[in-house]
Amino acid sequence: MTKNRVLNLIIEKLSEDLDLLVNAAKKAHEVSTDQENLPDNKYDTLSLESSYIAQGQANRALEIKRELDCYQNLSLKNFAQDSDIFLTALVVLEADDQSQRTIFLGPQSGGLKVEVQGEEIVVITPNSPLGRKILGKRVGEVVEIEVNGTKKEFEIIELS
């Protein structure tokens, strides 16, 4: 798996999300301005509610647009196995039970998930709890993470 592929999938996912939200905002705006939805009395709030939905979707679309622009201009760094972890690192963590998690340390869009060759990769940011714990760490070091209310230790086994 290459980081370029991961980056392209992140961009693709953000683009899809942006298209979806822009279309939804347009539809909600159309509903809020449709002549048939003009209020008949002070209790008829369909138009007003639709305008709030349209505004919320437009605001989220703007956030995603900023995230997309950020990833489209992101320069990926190459890491040696003895490098410190920082932005654009692709990191594989292994638990005591040999289960593995792959994470991409990105500038934004924490929680976004993409799949590469059947493997789930989760985007985390440096400001997230896990991001703060792995920044500056190296392959072979252990980080403690709370998973579903239980603290687990994960060893950093791979870095690219």
N, C-alpha and C positions, 0 to 999 in steps of 0.2 A: 504494500500500500504506500502511495506517495502522498506527501503533504499537498502537492499541486492538485491531486484528485480530491482530497478533502476540501481544499479551498474552493475548487470549482463546484462541488456539491453544496457547500454553504451558500455560495453566490446563487446557485440555481434555486435552492430552497427559499432564500430571502426574496428572490425575484418572483417566485410563485406566490408567496405570502403577500407581497406588495400588490401584485395583479389582483388577487382575491379581495384584498381590502379596498383597493381603489374602486373596483366594480361594486362592492357592497356599499361603499359610501355614496356612489352615484345613484344606486337604487334607492337608498334611504333618503337622499336629497330629493329625488323625483317624487317619492311618496309625500314628503313634507311640503312640497310646493304644488302638488296636484290640486286642481280646483275642487275635485270631489272630496278632498280631505280638509277643506277649510272648516274651521270650527263653526258649529251652529249655535253654540252657547258657551258660557265660560267653563263648563265641565267637559267639553269635548277637546281633549288634548292630544289626539292622534298626530296631528301635524307637528305640534311642539315636541312630542316624544320622538318622532321620526327625525326631527332636526337635531336633537341631542345625540341620537344614534349616529347620524351622518357625521356630526362634528367629531365624535369619539373615534369613529373609524378613520376619518381623515387625519386626525392627530396621530393615531397608531401607524397609518400609512406613511406619514412624514418621518416617524421614528425609524421604521423599517427602511425607508429610502436612505436615511443617514447611515444606518448600519450597512446597507448594501454598498453605498459609496465607499465606506471605510474598507470593506473587504475587497472591493474591486481595485483599490489602491494599495492594498497591503503587500509589503515585501516579505516574503518568507525567508527565514534564517535557517541555515544548515547548522545542526548541532552535532558535535562529536559525543561519544558516549561518556566522556569525562567533563563535558560542559555543564555549566550551571543552567538550570531551567529558567527561561523567561519567555516573553511574548513570541508566539508562533511555534512553540514547542508542541510536538506530538508525543505524548507520554503514555506508556503502558504501565499500569499498576497491577500488582498481583497480591491477592489476599492469602491468608494462611491455608485456605482450602484449595489453592491453585486457581481460583477463578480470577479472570483478568478483566480490567476495564481500560478502555483507551479514551484519552481525553485530548482535546486540542485547546491550547491556551490562546484564546483570541481576545481582541480588544473590546468586543461587544457581543451581543446575542447569546449571553450565557443561558444554558439550558437547551439550546437548539441541538437537535440530534440528526445525524446523517448516517447512512449505512454504506459501507464500502466492503464489497465481497462478503456480505452476510455479517459483517462486524459493525456493531453500533459504536459510533464515536460521538461523544458529548462535548460540546463547546463549553468551556468555563472561562471566566474572566479573572484577571489578577485581583479584582476586588471581592471575589467570592471567597467563602471560607476555605474551600479546597485550593483555590488559586493562591491565596495568601500562604497556605501551608507548603505548597510545592515550589514557590518562587525561590530561586537560589539553591534549591536542592540538586542532587546529582544521582545518577544511576547507582543503585545499591543502598541508598538511604531509605528510611522508613518514615511514613507519615501516618498519623492517626486520624481517622475520619469517622464521623458519626453516620451510620447507615440505619435508617428506620429505628432510631432511638438507641441503637447499640453501637458502642465504639469498636471500630475494627482497625487493625493495622494493615497497611498496604506498602509493599516494597516497590520502589521505582525500578523496573527491570529493563526498560528500553526508552530511548530518547532519540528523536530525529527532528 
